[in-house]
Amino acid sequence: MRIGFGDGSVHGFALLEVLLALGLSSVMLLVLYSAQRHSQAVLVYSQQLHHANQLLSQVASQVWAYPQHYELLTSELNAGDAMCLARRQCTPAAMTQAWATYWHQHMLQQLPQADLTVACADTCIAGQGLTITLQWQQKLASASPGCPLEMACVALQLTL
Amino acid sequence: MCSAATDTLSAHHSEAGFSLLELVLSTGLAALMMTALMASLMQFNRHKLVAQIMVNQQAQGQLVSAQVLQDWGDVCGSGVVQGSATSISIKRLHQATCVTYDYGLNTPAHSLKRKRAGGRYSSFLAGVEALDLRYGLDTNGDCGINLWTNHYQTSVNHRLHQVWVRLTMRTEVSRQLGGNLESDWVWHEQDSVLLHKVGFIWRVAHVCSE
């Protein structure tokens, strides 16, 4: 097919040219869309990191407050009494469980497949090191030692 | 595909011009391409605006916690004198003397305000919608927090270990975004701003360390 503007059938665009132009436009739109998707994913990752750092800072504060009960801070049971964080007197164990529940219900929800761990390097006594680690599913995270593939990991080291 | 008589444009005889079908097809194609292009540009613009808001929120969150923690970093004397859910009085060093500073929420101005003893309130942090302070107290002398409350008064019977600061921040939103918001955003209808929460804990230094 020729679309001519003059006096013969040789002028104008060939069907092939039109198809090529269409194809190129589609590729450009696709590239634009992919770039945008990637940029969006990076933004979400950045938001997650920001969120994770806020959480680690709160966990660190409570590790300092309850060094003997730090293991309960990562308990996944939703058994904590929310009132312990709102005007009810509680034991240290109940307090740590209340924090764990609060984090699981509010903060960890925003990180897909999040896992929070608190572990001592050796024995959990004063002067020893303790590491708080938070990992969640994130395809953009670069591989790092000790961190599973396609997972993002952030860690905070404290001395008891 | 089509015969030359019907699908060519030329200026001088019956074979000239575009056929109606070609015109319709070309217009349709052009419209389709324009729609795709416009949708893509609008999506790109929206993405840019959302990115700006998210970065603003992050920066605001980091700035507010850094500023509050830095301001409360050099406590002296009895440290926190008293506090409620929306205000707190702290002893801080000022020119080598221990002075009481009052902090509170300035609701009409949407900011945190601060005042030195004998002085006047001035704005301290902008863009604050709400303030909620909770005080982690040790009331049984075991050097562990056993009570979180929203009221505190210096007393020999209890020690303040931590202050949990929860702020609701306001972020301006471009008019271009309109009401087209992300699902997890909280929108303040009256003022057309986005609200987001920032929470951090201030550990009062040297409690139980003597």
Interface residues (C-beta under 8 A of the other chain):
Chain A: M1 R2 I3 G4 F5 G6 D7 G8 S9 G12 L15 L22 S25 L29 L32 Y33 Q36 S39 Q40 L43 S46 Q47 H50 Q54 S57 Q58 S61 Q62 W64 A65 Y66 C84 L85 A86 R87 R88 Q89 C90 T91 P92 M95
Chain B: M1 C2 A4 D7 T8 L9 S10 A11 H12 F18 E22 L29 M33 A36 L37 S40 Q43 F44 H47 V50 A51 M54 V55 Q58 G61 Q62 R134 G136 T139 D142 G144 I145 N146 L147 W148 T149 N150 H161 Q162 V198 G199 F200 I201 R203
